[in-house]
Each structure stands twice: as structure tokens, then as C-alpha cells.
Amino acid sequence: MRLMLCSALALAVAAAATPALAKEQVDLILHDGKVLTVDKAFSVRSAIAVKGERIVATGGEDLLTRYDAAKVIDLKGRTLLPGFIDAHLHPFPVKPSDIAVAEAKSIGEVQDQLRKKAALLGPGKWITGYGWQESNFTEKRNLSRADLDAAAPNNPVMLVRAGSHSAVANSAALKIAAIDKTTPDPKSGLIEHDAAGEPNGVIRERFDLVAKFIPQPTWAEMREPNIVWLKSILALGITSFWDASTTIDDEPVGKGGALPSNDGALFGGANLSWARAKEIYATHAADLPRITFYISYPGAERLKAFPYKSGYGDNHLRLGAIGENAVDGGFTGPTAWLLADYKGQPGFRGKGRYTDAELQDMVDTANRLGWQMGLHCIGDAAIVQTIDAYVKSLDTIADPAHPQADRRWFTDHFTIMPPEATMAKMASHSIAIAQQPNFLYNLEDRYMQVLDDERLAHNNAVATPAHKFGIFTAFSSDNLPVGPLVGLYAAITRKGPSGAVHGADEAVSRAEAIRSYTANGAWLSREEAEKGTLEPGKLADMIVLPFDPLAADPEVILKGAVDMTFVGGKLVFSR
């Protein structure tokens, strides 16, 4: 008995001396929420633990007993999901000559902005701006040369429409560009005229005829505005995006760059480039979204001289596809290339940009050099031409690094659904789509003007390509507008601003829409093992929404805002 008592006492003493099982140390825990992991099963959890840049665990409230975090955030029932990955976006930093034309609700407001800017800059200085849209104006019409002349007669003015497929210029700007009533339409573009035969100021697609005369700001002037723009999209929940505006013009001559004498004309001071981004991200990477760069096709010789190809880089900056070189125009022109006439415009089907031979040469050259392809094709005629070029190249040129089924080539936009034979080719050759469901919402007026009922119902389709043909689709915005929540709304409702539903059978589920704006974008850049879902080992790129996108009224999604954005576990935006 005495021996037993001694043994029990010894065990009690030993137990008292043994510390409780230590918790694993992490940097961040978010809990008491709805955590949409977007894994294969679309699992829903309530908590997540992060250490450094990466996710350690997801689970229930028991994570608080397993981990000890330097920072704990109570979500209080809000929703946590992966950061949005926008597969097609154009940075638009504010230049010194810009007015905030995208914010104007009437032509009168635009004119007020022009008067103020003209007074600030003085006579003769260029005034510019991006993002006007006639449907946003109370007048419900395009800006005209006369509108601009009335407000700024002594300054050349060019304002680019949202979508970048048309622009309007005033008389002073047209005079500098030597555009008058006798000027022929440029290749792949249109100069609009008034009833008297004079240019009305609107130039579709080829407004470079005027833009080339606009003095470019220096990179020293534009470096900080680019950083400001990059930070601005974090407020929209975008943690990664594909920059569809990049060239290699500023690379060293002999390594893909343009000739020094052409630097100013070919590469404006406002643009973010591969080289400029590397310089910014050397010190700001932790505070900015991740970027995959499209590279505009520079011609065979310069592309051969460029020492890198698709996939080069790291998880902050990497090279993506050759693109978005435009095979046709767009509906903001409108010059998208269709297989049938535009509604109410007999004989007009838009315009293609390349002959079959020219397009095939570009695709084949990029293919031989190991590049992914992501070309702009909006109209069904342009899609047919692009897919035929892709298929021919994929069938004849092998990539030792990737089998045909894993080349991850894609089309940008895919606005007008092509014939089923073309979609069958896409499916058989694993050609994907970078789709913009938000176009349906933002461009409803334009679509209703120019598209017949069938094309209107299936514009910017997702369900038919994905469900009937198994075509992989990632979502993006192309700046119309940038906010991903508009894209989610349009994808699940197929509604325009009027409230009309266009092609209800093209709507997709909420889970599918969320996956298309997160995990699918990561797959497109071959980063599915790194980001796009909230799973252990992946980058902690996350956003917090004050509503549940799986259950909220669609109007709540449309009008919603992001509460918090994290990149690599770091809080980079808080509303």
C-alpha cells in the first residue's frame, strides 16, 4: 500500500511539472466567419491560420486551441474567400494631363472638367482622359468634337472611351493630326462624320492617329501614379491580375527592345513594363497585387532576341501569354468582326486586323519560342479565325515542356459565341477562355443596339462553352468596370442595368462564378499550386466580404464592397 501511494504521488508530481501541450506559433488567425476555401469540394470552414505568407490550416474554432497567433481577427460572421484574380486588366494611372472623365454623369460635367483643366494647364497644352461612356451620361449619347470645342477651344483634347476601342477628339487635336473630311478610314478603323461630312470627333479603334501626337509624361512623373493605381485595385479585392498592356519596347536593344529612336513613340512614359515593374516590386512587392504580364507581339526578330518566355518570374511578377494583340475590334467601337451583319446596319460586319497568313505567322512564331497565347477576339468571325490558327499551330508544332492538353492557350473576350464546330475544336485542343461577364452589364445598351436576339442572348457566354463543351473559363474585367463583384453579379443573373435578363441559360452558379474569378485565374498562369484557393501551403491571398456571396441577394453583391484584402497574409487594404 505504501509503495502504491508513493508511486501515485510521484506521478502527480511529474504531471504537475509537465507543461500543457504547446500551441504552434503562427502569425495570423481569422475565425468566427464563413471561410470559402474554393478547394475541389468547395469546402466551407470557419477559421484559418497563416504563418508568413502561407496558409497553415483551415478548420473550425478549434484552430484557436491548436495555434497561438500574434494577431487574431474575429470575422464576426463575415465571409473570407480567396482574393480575386483578374485575368485581363489594363492599368490606367492618372497622368498630369488627365481629367476624371470616367466619373462624369453628363456631358456638361465633362465640359466643366475640361474648362478647369484648360485654365490650369494654359492654352495649347493637351488634355486627356479615359473611361467615358455614353450610357453614363444623362444625355445618353456620345461625346462629340463640338462638345469638346465648346469647353476647351484653345487646347487639343482627346478622351478615350471606356474599353479603349474608340476616342473623341476636338478640332485642335484633329488639326494637329491632319484629319479632315477628306481623310480616308485607316486600316482596321473608322473616322465618324457628321451630316455635313465633317469628322464628328469620334475615331473607332485607330485613335492612335491622334494619340501619337500627345506628349508622353516621363517615367519619373508616372512611377508614383502607377503605384497608386496598383494599390487602388486592392480595395476591389484583386490580389492578382494579368496586365494586358505590356510591351517589351523598353528592353535593351538586341534583347527584344525597340530602337532608341522609337522609344518615345512606341513606349509611353505612363505604361508599366516588365522592367519597370521589377524596379517597383524590388521595394514594394509586399504591398501590391501580384502581376502576370501579357506581352504584345513585337515581331519575330525581337521576340527571338528576348531571353525569356511564358512562366519566367516569381510569385509576384511573371510572364504570361503573347497578347492581347487584337484580331478584331470591340463593341465599344463598334468594330468587332461578326459572321453576320450588325443589327440595323446592312453590309457592316466589323473588321478583322490580320490576314490568315499574318495571324498564322504570329501564332507559329510565338509557339516555336515556347510562349502561351492569349489573343483578343470579340466577334464570332474573329474567334473562328483565331481558333483555326491556334489549332493548326498546336497540331504542327510541339512544345517539349508541355503536352498539347496542357498548353493553356486561351482567347481573350469570346464575346459572340462562335459556331459549335469552333467550340468543339477548342475543347479537343484544350483552348480556354478569359471571359468578361461584366461586359453584359456594362455594355447592355451597345449590345441591344447592334446585336440580333440570338447573339444578344449568348453574349459573353460562360455556361454553354463550359457545360456543353467543357471549355475552361477564367473571369476578368478588362476595365469595364474593374470591380469583380459586377462580374459575379452578371455571371449569376445575366442582368443588365435595365433589369432585363439576357440569355438566362448562360447564367452559372455562384460557386462556379467565384471559382472562375479565383482558382481558375491561377490555373491560367500555371500557379494553381500557389494561389487561387485557401488551402494549407498556398499563399494567403484573401479577402473579407461583409455578406455571403453564396446566399446574398444579387443586388447586394452588385452594390457590395470589400472589407479587407490580404496579400501573402499581410493586410494591404481595410475599408
ChimeraX attribute file (.defattr): number of C-alpha atoms within 10 A of each C-alpha:
attribute: neighborCount
match mode: 1-to-1
recipient: residues
	/A:1	6
	/A:2	7
	/A:3	8
	/A:4	9
	/A:5	10
	/A:6	11
	/A:7	12
	/A:8	12
	/A:9	12
	/A:10	12
	/A:11	12
	/A:12	12
	/A:13	11
	/A:14	11
	/A:15	11
	/A:16	10
	/A:17	9
	/A:18	9
	/A:19	8
	/A:20	8
	/A:21	7
	/A:22	10
	/A:23	13
	/A:24	10
	/A:25	14
	/A:26	17
	/A:27	19
	/A:28	22
	/A:29	25
	/A:30	23
	/A:31	27
	/A:32	18
	/A:33	23
	/A:34	22
	/A:35	28
	/A:36	24
	/A:37	24
	/A:38	21
	/A:39	14
	/A:40	9
	/A:41	7
	/A:42	13
	/A:43	13
	/A:44	19
	/A:45	18
	/A:46	23
	/A:47	25
	/A:48	27
	/A:49	27
	/A:50	27
	/A:51	20
	/A:52	14
	/A:53	18
	/A:54	22
	/A:55	23
	/A:56	22
	/A:57	18
	/A:58	25
	/A:59	16
	/A:60	17
	/A:61	16
	/A:62	12
	/A:63	19
	/A:64	18
	/A:65	10
	/A:66	14
	/A:67	20
	/A:68	18
	/A:69	19
	/A:70	11
	/A:71	11
	/A:72	14
	/A:73	13
	/A:74	12
	/A:75	19
	/A:76	12
	/A:77	16
	/A:78	18
	/A:79	22
	/A:80	30
	/A:81	25
	/A:82	31
	/A:83	28
	/A:84	31
	/A:85	30
	/A:86	32
	/A:87	32
	/A:88	28
	/A:89	20
	/A:90	19
	/A:91	20
	/A:92	18
	/A:93	21
	/A:94	19
	/A:95	19
	/A:96	17
	/A:97	19
	/A:98	19
	/A:99	20
	/A:100	16
	/A:101	24
	/A:102	17
	/A:103	15
	/A:104	20
	/A:105	18
	/A:106	21
	/A:107	23
	/A:108	15
	/A:109	15
	/A:110	22
	/A:111	19
	/A:112	15
	/A:113	18
	/A:114	27
	/A:115	17
	/A:116	14
	/A:117	21
	/A:118	23
	/A:119	11
	/A:120	11
	/A:121	14
	/A:122	12
	/A:123	13
	/A:124	14
	/A:125	17
	/A:126	22
	/A:127	23
	/A:128	23
	/A:129	22
	/A:130	22
	/A:131	20
	/A:132	27
	/A:133	25
	/A:134	18
	/A:135	17
	/A:136	16
	/A:137	19
	/A:138	12
	/A:139	13
	/A:140	14
	/A:141	13
	/A:142	18
	/A:143	25
	/A:144	18
	/A:145	22
	/A:146	14
	/A:147	20
	/A:148	26
	/A:149	19
	/A:150	13
	/A:151	19
	/A:152	25
	/A:153	20
	/A:154	18
	/A:155	25
	/A:156	26
	/A:157	30
	/A:158	28
	/A:159	26
	/A:160	23
	/A:161	24
	/A:162	22
	/A:163	22
	/A:164	23
	/A:165	21
	/A:166	26
	/A:167	30
	/A:168	26
	/A:169	30
	/A:170	28
	/A:171	24
	/A:172	21
	/A:173	25
	/A:174	21
	/A:175	13
	/A:176	13
	/A:177	16
	/A:178	12
	/A:179	18
	/A:180	17
	/A:181	14
	/A:182	10
	/A:183	11
	/A:184	11
	/A:185	13
	/A:186	14
	/A:187	11
	/A:188	17
	/A:189	23
	/A:190	21
	/A:191	22
	/A:192	16
	/A:193	15
	/A:194	13
	/A:195	7
	/A:196	8
	/A:197	11
	/A:198	15
	/A:199	23
	/A:200	24
	/A:201	27
	/A:202	26
	/A:203	25
	/A:204	27
	/A:205	25
	/A:206	21
	/A:207	23
	/A:208	14
	/A:209	15
	/A:210	22
	/A:211	20
	/A:212	14
	/A:213	14
	/A:214	21
	/A:215	14
	/A:216	20
	/A:217	16
	/A:218	14
	/A:219	16
	/A:220	10
	/A:221	14
	/A:222	20
	/A:223	18
	/A:224	14
	/A:225	18
	/A:226	22
	/A:227	18
	/A:228	14
	/A:229	15
	/A:230	21
	/A:231	18
	/A:232	16
	/A:233	19
	/A:234	25
	/A:235	20
	/A:236	22
	/A:237	31
	/A:238	31
	/A:239	30
	/A:240	28
	/A:241	23
	/A:242	28
	/A:243	26
	/A:244	26
	/A:245	20
	/A:246	23
	/A:247	24
	/A:248	22
	/A:249	27
	/A:250	22
	/A:251	19
	/A:252	15
	/A:253	14
	/A:254	14
	/A:255	18
	/A:256	23
	/A:257	20
	/A:258	21
	/A:259	14
	/A:260	13
	/A:261	8
	/A:262	12
	/A:263	15
	/A:264	17
	/A:265	16
	/A:266	16
	/A:267	18
	/A:268	18
	/A:269	20
	/A:270	21
	/A:271	23
	/A:272	26
	/A:273	21
	/A:274	23
	/A:275	13
	/A:276	14
	/A:277	20
	/A:278	17
	/A:279	12
	/A:280	16
	/A:281	17
	/A:282	10
	/A:283	9
	/A:284	13
	/A:285	17
	/A:286	18
	/A:287	19
	/A:288	24
	/A:289	27
	/A:290	24
	/A:291	24
	/A:292	30
	/A:293	29
	/A:294	29
	/A:295	28
	/A:296	21
	/A:297	21
	/A:298	19
	/A:299	13
	/A:300	15
	/A:301	12
	/A:302	19
	/A:303	23
	/A:304	18
	/A:305	14
	/A:306	18
	/A:307	11
	/A:308	16
	/A:309	20
	/A:310	21
	/A:311	19
	/A:312	13
	/A:313	14
	/A:314	11
	/A:315	15
	/A:316	17
	/A:317	21
	/A:318	20
	/A:319	23
	/A:320	26
	/A:321	28
	/A:322	28
	/A:323	24
	/A:324	23
	/A:325	21
	/A:326	19
	/A:327	25
	/A:328	26
	/A:329	28
	/A:330	25
	/A:331	22
	/A:332	20
	/A:333	22
	/A:334	21
	/A:335	25
	/A:336	27
	/A:337	27
	/A:338	23
	/A:339	16
	/A:340	17
	/A:341	16
	/A:342	20
	/A:343	16
	/A:344	11
	/A:345	9
	/A:346	9
	/A:347	10
	/A:348	14
	/A:349	19
	/A:350	25
	/A:351	22
	/A:352	23
	/A:353	17
	/A:354	17
	/A:355	11
	/A:356	13
	/A:357	10
	/A:358	11
	/A:359	17
	/A:360	19
	/A:361	16
	/A:362	19
	/A:363	24
	/A:364	20
	/A:365	19
	/A:366	22
	/A:367	20
	/A:368	13
	/A:369	16
	/A:370	20
	/A:371	24
	/A:372	24
	/A:373	27
	/A:374	30
	/A:375	28
	/A:376	24
	/A:377	29
	/A:378	28
	/A:379	30
	/A:380	23
	/A:381	24
	/A:382	28
	/A:383	30
	/A:384	21
	/A:385	19
	/A:386	25
	/A:387	21
	/A:388	18
	/A:389	20
	/A:390	25
	/A:391	16
	/A:392	13
	/A:393	19
	/A:394	20
	/A:395	10
	/A:396	8
	/A:397	13
	/A:398	15
	/A:399	15
	/A:400	8
	/A:401	9
	/A:402	11
	/A:403	11
	/A:404	18
	/A:405	13
	/A:406	13
	/A:407	23
	/A:408	22
	/A:409	24
	/A:410	29
	/A:411	24
	/A:412	27
	/A:413	29
	/A:414	25
	/A:415	26
	/A:416	26
	/A:417	25
	/A:418	21
	/A:419	13
	/A:420	13
	/A:421	10
	/A:422	18
	/A:423	23
	/A:424	17
	/A:425	17
	/A:426	25
	/A:427	19
	/A:428	15
	/A:429	21
	/A:430	20
	/A:431	26
	/A:432	24
	/A:433	25
	/A:434	28
	/A:435	28
	/A:436	32
	/A:437	29
	/A:438	30
	/A:439	27
	/A:440	29
	/A:441	26
	/A:442	21
	/A:443	19
	/A:444	20
	/A:445	16
	/A:446	16
	/A:447	22
	/A:448	15
	/A:449	12
	/A:450	17
	/A:451	20
	/A:452	15
	/A:453	14
	/A:454	12
	/A:455	21
	/A:456	20
	/A:457	22
	/A:458	23
	/A:459	26
	/A:460	23
	/A:461	27
	/A:462	30
	/A:463	21
	/A:464	18
	/A:465	23
	/A:466	18
	/A:467	12
	/A:468	13
	/A:469	16
	/A:470	17
	/A:471	22
	/A:472	22
	/A:473	28
	/A:474	28
	/A:475	31
	/A:476	32
	/A:477	26
	/A:478	27
	/A:479	20
	/A:480	24
	/A:481	20
	/A:482	20
	/A:483	23
	/A:484	27
	/A:485	26
	/A:486	24
	/A:487	30
	/A:488	28
	/A:489	26
	/A:490	28
	/A:491	31
	/A:492	20
	/A:493	24
	/A:494	28
	/A:495	20
	/A:496	19
	/A:497	13
	/A:498	9
	/A:499	10
	/A:500	12
	/A:501	16
	/A:502	24
	/A:503	18
	/A:504	15
	/A:505	15
	/A:506	21
	/A:507	24
	/A:508	22
	/A:509	14
	/A:510	18
	/A:511	15
	/A:512	20
	/A:513	23
	/A:514	27
	/A:515	25
	/A:516	28
	/A:517	28
	/A:518	29
	/A:519	28
	/A:520	27
	/A:521	28
	/A:522	25
	/A:523	19
	/A:524	25
	/A:525	20
	/A:526	17
	/A:527	16
	/A:528	16
	/A:529	14
	/A:530	19
	/A:531	29
	/A:532	32
	/A:533	27
	/A:534	29
	/A:535	21
	/A:536	15
	/A:537	16
	/A:538	20
	/A:539	26
	/A:540	29
	/A:541	31
	/A:542	27
	/A:543	26
	/A:544	24
	/A:545	21
	/A:546	18
	/A:547	20
	/A:548	20
	/A:549	21
	/A:550	14
	/A:551	10
	/A:552	10
	/A:553	12
	/A:554	19
	/A:555	11
	/A:556	16
	/A:557	23
	/A:558	16
	/A:559	10
	/A:560	17
	/A:561	18
	/A:562	19
	/A:563	19
	/A:564	20
	/A:565	29
	/A:566	27
	/A:567	28
	/A:568	24
	/A:569	22
	/A:570	18
	/A:571	15
	/A:572	18
	/A:573	20
	/A:574	13
	/A:575	8
